[in-house]
């Protein structure tokens, strides 16, 4: 049997191994910062880095991802609207 070794993150950073833990920490942080953002920025997108608690807020997904990548190089991000809603809506034609 072949077993693959666990991959290390690109820059030696610790990656979350538990998706549920990653989401839990991100949503916890969102609840902490919502009083600062709502109601004025309810439709803005928030990118959260759960490990440090850092976050970026912008009007569009593209803006927030670009800013996040500059500030948190190599980190995973959690995207959510400031009001807790989804960042993207699916439409049926």
Secondary structure, DSSP 8 states (H G I E B T S, - for coil): ---------TTS----S-HHHHHHHHHHHHHHHHHHHTTTTTTSEEEEETTTTEEEEESSHHHHHHHHHHHSTT---EEEETTS--S------
